[in-house]
Amino acid sequence: MSRLFLSSLKLSHYRSHQVSKLELDGRPIALFGLNGAGKTNILEAVSMFSPGRGMRRAAAVDMVRRPEALGWKLNGILHSLSHLHEVETWSEGGARQVKIDEKPASQLALGRIARVLWLVPSMDRLWIEGADGRRRFLDRIALSFEPLHAEASLKYEKAMRERNRLLKDQVQDAHWYKALEKQMATAGEAIIRNRKTSVAKLLDAQQKSQSAFPAAELILTHAEGELPEIAEGLEEAFSSGRARDMAAGRTLVGPHRADLEAIYAAKGVPAKDCSTGEQKALLVSLILANARGLAEDIGMPPLLLLDEVAAHLDVNRRAALYDEICALGAQAWMTGTGPELFETLGDRAQYFEVLEEDGISRCEPALTNRESGS
């Protein structure tokens, strides 16, 4: 199986990092240091090698080191399906720009050469908070399997915003709605199909694995009940719902109202009713299943970004996680407050200490106990 990994990463004026450069060999990466040292900023930088706004969903202008710089830049050497790519992404105060092999490229082009999955502490409340977060989680999964999912989502959102504006303005003329509803229906069919296919791949990957993490049953639902899955049915639903939508001032039916439910399979308990530890284990399980599904689907495992994941797992689960990552062959980027959290990884990983002084982060290679001879 081919591999996907960064062999070099450089951050310039990116958040707390003035200039940081990491030379990498494809092994998992353990980043340790005090809270606030800048570890998560490195993970976010790696997430920018995929389409979208990264794992923090931040605007490009918010990523720059202020007040000393007006922009930021990330450079990486990416190994993907036995090809080597030079990737640059940056912002000079405006929208994010991308170059691949010294040629201007779209963010969507990043999805063709890199797949990036992440698990961050803010996701710990995924199953007990609103449906918006679960939809984003689901769409990140769909995007990992189908890069064009982002394009369908953008088309749908743009057409829906224009339709909602008509609804709020109480526009009655059907001709103003028809073209927008057709665009929404076409894009909506693709969104629904990508989501269903991705969930099926996740469940299949779970069934095929012998993971130490609990399997989840996944169910796609909709706030308004049954949702048509083909464009003609969606277009009819939008058309017939105009009067109700106008009263509400927004579109009430469509894939933007979908939700994802999870059940702890072995116990038959909804994820929202599980303990905090069980909810975390289910999330880890789904991320690993997503990674295994991608490895089978595209022939290489994705980059994995696991922020502070080790701190919330007991020693046995932590060791199991590292074993699964290494068996998968994924370059996982993991953060923790100290090297002891990664002890069972041994020399299967590279270690970097992230330090901060006077508001400036720096990243220094560190040795494992085994490598240092202690």
C-alpha positions in Angstrom: 0.0 0.0 0.0 1.2 3.5 -0.8 1.6 6.1 1.9 0.6 9.7 2.5 2.9 11.8 4.6 4.7 15.1 4.9 8.5 14.9 4.9 8.9 18.6 5.5 6.7 21.3 7.1 7.6 25.0 7.5 5.4 27.5 9.3 6.1 31.2 8.6 4.4 33.9 10.8 1.6 31.4 11.4 -0.2 32.0 14.7 2.4 31.7 17.6 5.2 30.4 15.2 7.5 33.0 13.7 9.4 30.4 11.8 9.3 26.7 12.6 10.5 23.8 10.4 10.1 20.1 10.9 12.0 17.5 9.0 10.0 14.2 9.0 10.5 10.6 7.9 6.9 9.3 7.7 6.5 7.9 11.2 3.8 9.2 13.5 4.7 12.5 15.2 4.5 13.2 18.9 4.4 16.9 19.8 4.8 17.6 23.5 5.0 20.7 25.6 3.2 22.9 28.1 -0.3 24.1 27.4 -0.2 27.2 25.2 3.2 26.4 23.8 1.8 26.2 20.2 1.3 22.4 19.6 -2.2 22.7 18.3 -1.1 25.4 15.9 1.1 22.9 14.2 -1.8 20.5 13.8 -3.9 23.2 12.4 -1.2 24.0 9.9 -1.2 20.4 8.7 -5.0 20.6 8.4 -4.6 23.4 5.9 -3.2 20.9 3.5 -6.8 19.9 2.9 -9.7 22.0 1.4 -11.6 24.3 3.7 -10.9 26.4 6.8 -8.9 23.8 8.7 -9.6 22.1 12.0 -10.4 25.3 13.9 -12.6 26.6 11.1 -10.9 30.0 11.4 -10.7 32.7 8.8 -7.4 33.1 7.0 -6.8 36.5 8.5 -7.0 35.2 12.0 -4.0 32.8 11.5 -1.3 35.5 11.1 1.2 36.5 13.8 0.2 40.0 14.8 1.3 42.8 14.8 4.6 41.8 13.2 3.2 40.3 10.0 0.4 41.0 7.5 0.3 37.4 6.2 1.4 33.8 6.8 2.7 30.9 4.8 2.9 27.2 5.0 5.3 25.0 2.9 5.3 21.2 2.8 6.8 18.3 0.9 3.9 15.9 0.5 4.3 12.2 -0.5 1.1 11.0 -2.0 0.5 7.7 -3.9 4.2 7.4 -4.7 4.3 11.0 -6.0 6.1 13.9 -4.4 4.4 17.3 -4.3 5.6 20.7 -3.2 2.6 22.4 -1.6 2.4 26.1 -0.5 -0.6 27.8 1.0 -0.7 31.3 2.3 -2.7 34.4 3.0 -1.6 38.0 2.6 -4.6 39.5 4.4 -7.2 38.1 2.1 -8.4 34.7 0.9 -6.2 31.7 1.3 -4.0 30.9 -1.8 -2.6 27.5 -2.9 0.2 26.4 -5.1 1.0 22.7 -5.9 4.3 22.0 -7.6 4.8 25.8 -8.1 1.5 26.2 -10.0 -1.5 28.1 -8.7 -4.2 25.6 -7.6 -7.6 25.6 -6.0 -8.3 24.4 -2.5 -10.3 21.5 -4.0 -7.1 20.4 -5.8 -5.6 19.7 -2.3 -8.4 17.1 -1.8 -7.1 15.1 -4.8 -3.6 14.7 -3.3 -4.1 14.8 0.4 -6.8 13.4 2.8 -6.7 14.8 6.4 -8.8 13.6 9.4 -8.8 15.2 12.8 -10.0 14.7 16.3 -9.9 17.7 18.6 -11.1 18.3 22.2 -14.0 20.5 20.9 -15.5 17.4 19.3 -15.9 15.7 22.7 -19.4 17.1 23.0 -20.4 16.1 19.5 -23.1 13.7 20.5 -24.8 16.0 23.1 -24.8 19.3 21.4 -26.6 20.6 18.3 -26.9 18.9 14.9 -24.7 21.5 13.2 -21.5 19.9 14.6 -22.6 16.4 13.7 -23.3 17.6 10.1 -19.9 19.1 9.8 -18.4 15.9 11.2 -20.4 13.9 8.6 -19.4 16.2 5.8 -15.7 16.0 6.7 -16.0 12.2 6.4 -17.8 12.5 3.1 -15.2 15.0 1.8 -12.4 12.6 2.7 -14.0 9.9 0.5 -15.2 12.3 -2.2 -13.3 15.6 -2.7 -16.1 16.9 -5.0 -18.5 16.8 -2.0 -17.1 20.3 -1.1 -18.2 21.6 -4.5 -21.7 20.2 -4.1 -22.0 21.7 -0.6 -20.9 25.1 -1.8 -23.4 25.1 -4.7 -26.2 24.0 -2.4 -25.4 26.6 0.3 -25.1 29.5 -2.2 -28.4 28.7 -3.9 -30.1 28.2 -0.5 -28.9 31.6 0.7 -30.4 33.3 -2.3 -33.6 31.4 -1.9 -33.8 32.3 1.8 -33.3 36.0 0.8 -36.4 35.7 -1.4 -38.4 34.1 1.3 -37.5 36.8 3.8 -38.4 39.5 1.3 -41.8 37.7 0.8 -41.3 37.3 -2.9 -44.3 35.5 -4.4 -43.3 35.0 -8.1 -42.5 31.3 -8.6 -40.1 32.0 -11.5 -37.6 33.5 -9.0 -37.5 30.3 -7.1 -37.5 27.6 -9.8 -33.9 28.0 -11.0 -32.5 28.2 -7.4 -34.5 25.1 -6.3 -33.2 23.2 -9.3 -29.7 24.0 -8.3 -30.3 23.0 -4.7 -32.0 19.8 -5.8 -29.1 18.7 -8.1 -26.4 19.6 -5.5 -28.6 18.1 -2.7 -28.8 14.7 -4.4 -25.0 14.6 -4.6 -24.7 15.6 -0.9 -27.1 12.9 0.2 -25.5 10.2 -1.9 -22.0 11.1 -0.7 -23.1 11.0 2.9 -24.9 7.7 2.6 -22.0 6.1 0.7 -19.5 7.4 3.3 -21.5 6.0 6.3 -21.7 2.7 4.5 -17.9 2.6 4.0 -17.4 3.5 7.7 -19.7 0.7 8.9 -18.0 -1.7 6.5 -14.5 -0.7 7.8 -15.7 -1.2 11.4 -17.0 -4.7 10.6 -13.8 -5.8 9.0 -11.5 -4.6 11.8 -10.5 -6.1 15.1 -10.3 -2.7 16.8 -9.9 -2.3 20.6 -12.4 0.6 20.3 -16.1 0.2 20.4 -18.1 -0.1 17.2 -20.9 2.4 16.5 -24.1 2.0 14.6 -24.8 5.1 12.6 -28.2 6.4 11.5 -28.9 9.4 9.1 -32.0 11.3 10.1 -33.7 14.5 9.0 -35.5 17.1 11.1 -38.6 17.0 8.9 -38.8 13.2 8.7 -38.2 11.3 5.5 -36.1 13.2 2.9 -36.3 12.6 -0.9 -32.9 11.3 -2.2 -33.1 12.2 -5.9 -33.1 15.6 -7.5 -36.7 15.4 -8.8 -38.1 14.6 -5.3 -36.0 17.3 -3.7 -37.2 19.9 -6.2 -40.8 19.0 -5.6 -40.2 19.2 -1.8 -38.7 22.7 -2.1 -41.6 23.8 -4.4 -44.4 22.5 -2.3 -42.8 23.9 0.9 -42.5 27.5 -0.2 -45.5 28.8 1.7 -44.3 27.2 5.0 -40.8 28.3 4.3 -41.9 31.9 3.6 -43.7 31.9 7.0 -40.5 30.7 8.7 -38.2 32.9 6.6 -35.9 30.1 5.7 -35.7 26.7 4.0 -37.0 23.9 6.3 -36.4 20.9 4.1 -33.2 19.6 2.6 -29.8 18.0 3.4 -28.9 21.1 5.5 -31.4 19.7 8.1 -29.8 16.3 8.3 -28.4 14.7 11.5 -26.2 11.8 12.4 -27.1 9.5 15.3 -24.7 7.0 16.8 -25.4 4.0 19.0 -22.8 2.2 21.1 -23.3 -1.1 19.3 -22.2 -3.6 22.0 -24.5 -2.0 24.6 -27.4 -0.7 22.3 -27.1 2.7 24.0 -27.3 6.0 22.1 -24.0 7.9 22.1 -25.7 10.9 23.7 -26.5 8.7 26.8 -23.0 7.2 27.1 -20.4 8.2 29.6 -17.8 10.8 28.6 -15.1 8.1 28.2 -17.4 6.0 26.0 -18.3 9.0 23.8 -14.6 9.7 23.3 -13.9 6.0 22.5 -16.7 6.0 19.9 -15.2 9.1 18.3 -11.7 7.5 18.1 -13.3 4.4 16.7 -15.0 6.3 13.9 -11.9 8.3 13.0 -9.9 5.0 12.8 -12.7 3.4 10.7 -12.6 6.4 8.4 -8.9 6.0 8.0 -9.2 2.3 7.3 -12.0 2.9 4.8 -9.8 5.5 3.0 -6.8 3.2 3.0 -9.0 0.6 1.2 -10.7 3.1 -1.0 -7.8 5.2 -2.3 -4.9 2.9 -1.6 -3.3 5.0 1.2 -4.2 6.0 4.8 -4.9 9.7 5.5 -3.0 12.1 7.7 -4.4 11.9 11.2 -4.4 14.9 13.5 -5.2 13.9 17.1 -5.1 16.8 19.5 -4.7 15.9 23.2 -6.2 12.5 22.5 -3.7 10.6 24.7 -4.7 12.5 27.9 -8.3 11.2 27.7 -7.4 7.5 27.3 -6.2 5.0 29.9 -2.8 3.3 29.4 -4.3 0.2 27.6 -6.5 2.2 25.3 -3.6 4.5 24.5 -1.3 1.6 23.6 -4.1 0.1 21.5 -4.5 3.4 19.6 -0.8 3.6 18.9 -0.8 0.0 17.7 -3.7 0.6 15.3 -2.1 3.8 13.9 1.2 2.0 13.3 -0.6 -1.0 11.7 -2.4 1.3 9.4 0.8 3.0 8.4 -0.7 6.5 8.9 1.4 9.6 9.7 -0.5 10.6 12.8 0.3 14.0 14.4 -0.4 13.8 18.1 -0.1 16.3 20.9 0.3 16.0 24.7 1.8 17.8 27.6 4.7 15.4 28.2 6.6 12.6 26.4 5.4 10.0 29.0 2.0 10.0 27.2 3.7 8.5 24.1 5.9 6.0 26.0 4.4 2.9 24.4 5.1 4.3 20.9 8.8 4.0 21.6 10.9 4.5 18.4 7.9 3.9 16.2 7.4 7.7 16.3 9.3 11.0 15.9 9.3 13.3 18.9 9.3 17.1 19.0 9.2 19.4 22.0 7.3 22.6 21.4 8.5 25.5 23.5 7.2 29.1 23.9 9.1 32.2 25.0 7.9 35.8 24.8 4.9 34.7 22.7 7.0 32.9 20.1 6.8 29.1 19.6 9.6 26.9 18.5 9.8 23.2 17.7 12.9 21.1 18.6 13.5 17.4 17.8 13.6 15.2 20.9 14.8 11.7 21.6 12.9 8.8 23.0 14.3 7.1 26.1 15.3 4.2 23.9 17.1 6.4 21.4 18.9 8.4 24.2 20.0 5.2 25.9 18.3 5.9 29.2 
